[in-house]
Amino acid sequence: MNRLGKNVYLHPDLKSYFRTDAPLFDQIMALKGESFRHQDGRLTQRIVLGAKSYFIKQHSGVGWKEIFKNLIQFRLPVLSASNEWRAINKLASLQIAVPTVVGFGMRGINPATVESFILMEEIAPAVSLETLCADWKQHPPSFADKQKLITAVATIARVMHEHGVNHRDFYLCHFLLHPSQRLYLIDLHRAMRHRLTPERWIIKDLAGLYFSSTQIGLTQRDLYRFMKIYHKSPLHTLLASEKTFWQKVLTRGNTYRDHTQSV
């Protein structure tokens, strides 16, 4: 990995798009493009360098007020792009398809004001599973296509959780299917890493996935297929040994649904 400056990494192919007489960090933080999200001190944009498109997340510091608000609500605040940088590197090492990082940098030590960025290649063309599956009730996919996607999603979930990572926003919209049929997992800025993934975070991930898939026409058999792949166990075995676990997943997923319907 080539580094330009103490706390900045930039892929060598992109160096020519930036001046050499000004701090690289400042130039990257000043990049402007198509804005996708701006909240909590984080701006997500789509930019173009040369003939290629990239997504950049620029963190400008969340402030102590936001940090304390999150802690009071028992939520872990996202302070910088380092969270996503580490999660992407970890999942890539596990052969899970994630965005390709071509730039990363941090500046400052105060957790409330630290500045950072992560620059990633755009995954295109691609479609999110939320969009792809939206009309499955009216136009069901082939058995083979549905089975392939269920297998891919369950395998990603299993490998991620087995190796100490939980996503915290584990919804269908954060899976992108490329025409090559490679399934990517994105938006890892809130991901957490552990020596062993705690059950409560596993349940949160799986409940979020279940919640986001309740309207796409999945059958009980589809859910059982997911469970078998996730546990790598025959159905009769996991129904005997993991029944309580999956009941917790369903209960929490239904709580998300009930909350959404009441808003």
C-alpha positions as CSV (number, residue, x, y, z in Angstrom):
1,M,0.0,0.0,0.0
2,N,1.5,3.3,-1.1
3,R,1.0,6.3,1.3
4,L,1.2,10.0,0.5
5,G,1.8,11.7,3.8
6,K,1.5,10.2,7.3
7,N,-2.2,9.7,7.4
8,V,-3.3,9.5,3.8
9,Y,-3.5,6.6,1.3
10,L,-4.2,7.2,-2.4
11,H,-4.0,4.6,-5.2
12,P,-1.1,5.5,-7.4
13,D,-3.4,5.7,-10.5
14,L,-5.2,8.7,-9.0
15,K,-2.2,10.8,-8.0
16,S,-2.3,12.7,-11.3
17,Y,-5.7,14.2,-10.6
18,F,-4.3,16.2,-7.6
19,R,-1.8,19.0,-7.3
20,T,1.5,18.5,-5.7
21,D,1.8,22.0,-4.3
22,A,-1.1,21.7,-1.8
23,P,-1.9,19.2,1.0
24,L,-3.5,16.1,-0.5
25,F,-5.8,15.6,2.4
26,D,-7.3,19.1,1.9
27,Q,-7.8,18.5,-1.8
28,I,-9.6,15.2,-1.3
29,M,-11.8,16.7,1.5
30,A,-12.8,19.5,-0.9
31,L,-13.9,17.2,-3.7
32,K,-17.5,18.0,-4.9
33,G,-19.9,15.7,-6.8
34,E,-23.4,14.4,-6.7
35,S,-24.5,14.4,-3.1
36,F,-26.3,11.2,-1.8
37,R,-26.4,11.7,1.9
38,H,-25.4,14.4,4.4
39,Q,-25.9,13.8,8.1
40,D,-24.1,13.4,11.4
41,G,-21.0,15.1,10.1
42,R,-20.7,12.7,7.1
43,L,-21.2,13.6,3.5
44,T,-21.5,10.8,0.9
45,Q,-20.9,11.9,-2.8
46,R,-20.4,10.3,-6.2
47,I,-17.5,11.9,-8.0
48,V,-15.8,11.4,-11.3
49,L,-12.0,11.3,-11.8
50,G,-11.0,10.8,-15.3
51,A,-13.4,8.3,-16.9
52,K,-14.3,6.5,-13.7
53,S,-16.8,7.1,-11.0
54,Y,-16.2,6.8,-7.3
55,F,-18.0,7.2,-4.0
56,I,-16.4,9.3,-1.3
57,K,-17.5,9.5,2.3
58,Q,-16.1,12.7,4.0
59,H,-16.4,12.8,7.8
60,S,-16.0,16.3,9.3
61,G,-16.4,15.4,13.0
62,V,-19.7,14.7,14.8
63,G,-19.2,16.9,17.8
64,W,-19.4,16.0,21.5
65,K,-23.2,16.7,21.6
66,E,-23.8,13.9,19.0
67,I,-21.3,11.6,20.7
68,F,-23.1,12.0,24.1
69,K,-26.5,11.6,22.5
70,N,-25.5,8.3,21.0
71,L,-24.0,7.1,24.2
72,I,-27.1,8.0,26.2
73,Q,-29.2,6.0,23.7
74,F,-26.7,3.1,24.1
75,R,-25.6,3.5,20.5
76,L,-22.0,3.5,19.3
77,P,-21.2,6.7,17.4
78,V,-19.4,6.6,14.1
79,L,-16.5,8.9,14.6
80,S,-14.5,8.5,11.3
81,A,-14.1,6.6,8.1
82,S,-11.7,4.3,9.8
83,N,-14.6,2.0,10.8
84,E,-15.5,1.4,7.2
85,W,-11.9,1.1,6.1
86,R,-11.2,-1.7,8.7
87,A,-14.4,-3.5,8.0
88,I,-13.9,-3.5,4.3
89,N,-10.3,-4.8,4.7
90,K,-11.5,-7.5,7.0
91,L,-14.4,-8.7,4.8
92,A,-12.2,-8.6,1.7
93,S,-9.7,-10.9,3.5
94,L,-12.7,-13.3,3.9
95,Q,-13.4,-13.3,0.2
96,I,-16.7,-11.3,0.7
97,A,-17.2,-8.9,-2.2
98,V,-17.0,-5.3,-0.9
99,P,-16.2,-1.9,-2.5
100,T,-12.6,-1.4,-3.6
101,V,-11.0,1.3,-1.6
102,V,-8.7,3.6,-3.5
103,G,-8.2,6.3,-0.9
104,F,-8.3,6.8,2.8
105,G,-7.2,9.5,5.2
106,M,-7.6,10.8,8.8
107,R,-6.5,14.0,10.5
108,G,-6.8,15.0,14.2
109,I,-7.0,13.1,17.5
110,N,-10.0,14.7,19.2
111,P,-12.8,12.2,18.6
112,A,-15.4,15.0,18.3
113,T,-13.5,16.9,15.5
114,V,-11.4,14.2,13.7
115,E,-11.7,14.6,9.9
116,S,-11.4,11.6,7.6
117,F,-12.4,10.3,4.2
118,I,-12.8,7.0,2.4
119,L,-12.8,6.8,-1.4
120,M,-14.2,3.8,-3.2
121,E,-14.7,2.6,-6.7
122,E,-18.3,2.7,-7.8
123,I,-19.9,-0.7,-8.2
124,A,-21.6,-0.3,-11.6
125,P,-23.7,-1.4,-13.2
126,A,-25.4,-3.0,-10.3
127,V,-28.8,-3.3,-8.7
128,S,-29.7,-3.5,-5.0
129,L,-31.5,-6.6,-3.8
130,E,-34.2,-4.3,-2.4
131,T,-34.9,-3.1,-6.0
132,L,-34.4,-6.5,-7.6
133,C,-36.8,-8.3,-5.3
134,A,-39.4,-5.5,-5.0
135,D,-41.8,-7.2,-7.5
136,W,-41.2,-10.8,-6.6
137,K,-44.7,-11.1,-5.3
138,Q,-46.1,-10.2,-8.7
139,H,-43.4,-11.7,-10.8
140,P,-41.7,-14.5,-8.9
141,P,-38.1,-15.3,-10.0
142,S,-37.1,-18.8,-11.1
143,F,-36.5,-21.3,-8.3
144,A,-32.8,-21.4,-9.3
145,D,-32.3,-17.7,-9.2
146,K,-34.0,-17.3,-5.9
147,Q,-32.1,-20.2,-4.4
148,K,-28.8,-18.7,-5.7
149,L,-29.5,-15.4,-4.0
150,I,-30.6,-16.9,-0.7
151,T,-27.5,-19.0,-0.7
152,A,-25.3,-16.0,-1.4
153,V,-26.9,-13.8,1.3
154,A,-26.9,-16.5,3.9
155,T,-23.2,-17.4,3.2
156,I,-22.2,-13.7,3.5
157,A,-24.0,-13.4,6.8
158,R,-22.5,-16.7,8.2
159,V,-18.9,-15.9,7.2
160,M,-19.2,-12.3,8.5
161,H,-20.6,-13.3,11.8
162,E,-18.2,-16.3,12.2
163,H,-15.2,-14.0,11.9
164,G,-16.3,-11.3,14.4
165,V,-18.0,-8.7,12.2
166,N,-21.6,-7.4,12.4
167,H,-23.0,-4.9,10.0
168,R,-25.6,-3.0,12.0
169,D,-27.5,-2.0,8.9
170,F,-27.9,-5.4,7.4
171,Y,-30.8,-4.8,4.9
172,L,-31.5,-5.9,1.3
173,C,-30.7,-2.4,0.1
174,H,-27.1,-2.9,1.1
175,F,-26.5,-5.8,-1.2
176,L,-25.6,-4.9,-4.8
177,L,-25.8,-7.5,-7.5
178,H,-23.4,-7.0,-10.4
179,P,-24.2,-8.4,-13.9
180,S,-21.4,-10.9,-13.3
181,Q,-23.7,-12.3,-10.5
182,R,-21.2,-11.2,-7.9
183,L,-23.0,-10.0,-4.8
184,Y,-21.5,-7.0,-3.0
185,L,-22.0,-5.9,0.6
186,I,-21.8,-2.1,1.0
187,D,-22.3,0.7,3.6
188,L,-20.1,-0.6,6.3
189,H,-19.5,2.6,8.1
190,R,-21.3,1.3,11.3
191,A,-19.9,-2.2,11.2
192,M,-18.3,-3.6,14.3
193,R,-15.4,-6.1,14.8
194,H,-15.0,-8.5,17.7
195,R,-13.0,-11.5,18.6
196,L,-16.4,-13.4,18.7
197,T,-19.5,-11.7,17.5
198,P,-22.0,-11.2,20.4
199,E,-25.3,-12.9,19.9
200,R,-27.3,-9.7,20.3
201,W,-25.5,-8.1,17.4
202,I,-26.0,-11.2,15.3
203,I,-29.7,-11.1,16.1
204,K,-29.8,-7.4,15.2
205,D,-28.3,-8.1,11.8
206,L,-30.5,-11.1,11.0
207,A,-33.6,-9.3,12.2
208,G,-32.9,-6.4,10.0
209,L,-32.4,-8.7,7.0
210,Y,-35.7,-10.5,7.8
211,F,-37.5,-7.1,8.3
212,S,-36.3,-5.9,4.9
213,S,-37.5,-9.1,3.1
214,T,-41.0,-9.5,4.6
215,Q,-42.7,-7.9,1.6
216,I,-41.0,-9.8,-1.3
217,G,-43.0,-13.0,-1.1
218,L,-40.5,-15.4,0.5
219,T,-42.0,-18.7,1.6
220,Q,-41.4,-20.6,4.8
221,R,-39.3,-23.0,2.8
222,D,-37.2,-20.0,1.6
223,L,-36.6,-19.0,5.3
224,Y,-35.7,-22.6,6.2
225,R,-33.2,-22.7,3.3
226,F,-31.6,-19.5,4.6
227,M,-31.4,-21.0,8.1
228,K,-29.8,-24.3,6.9
229,I,-27.1,-22.4,4.9
230,Y,-26.4,-20.0,7.7
231,H,-25.9,-22.8,10.2
232,K,-24.5,-25.3,7.8
233,S,-26.9,-27.8,9.4
234,P,-29.8,-30.0,8.4
235,L,-33.2,-28.5,9.1
236,H,-34.2,-31.0,11.7
237,T,-31.0,-30.4,13.7
238,L,-31.2,-26.6,13.8
239,L,-35.0,-26.6,14.5
240,A,-34.1,-28.6,17.6
241,S,-31.0,-26.7,18.7
242,E,-31.5,-23.2,17.4
243,K,-35.3,-22.7,17.8
244,T,-34.9,-20.1,20.6
245,F,-32.3,-18.2,18.6
246,W,-34.5,-17.9,15.5
247,Q,-37.5,-16.9,17.6
248,K,-35.5,-14.0,18.9
249,V,-34.6,-13.0,15.3
250,L,-38.3,-13.1,14.2
251,T,-39.5,-11.3,17.3
252,R,-37.0,-8.5,16.8
253,G,-37.7,-8.3,13.0
254,N,-41.4,-8.1,13.7
255,T,-40.8,-5.3,16.2
256,Y,-39.1,-3.3,13.4
257,R,-42.1,-3.9,11.1
258,D,-44.6,-2.9,13.7
259,H,-42.7,0.3,14.5
260,T,-42.6,1.2,10.8
261,Q,-46.3,0.6,10.3
262,S,-47.2,2.7,13.3
263,V,-45.2,5.7,12.1
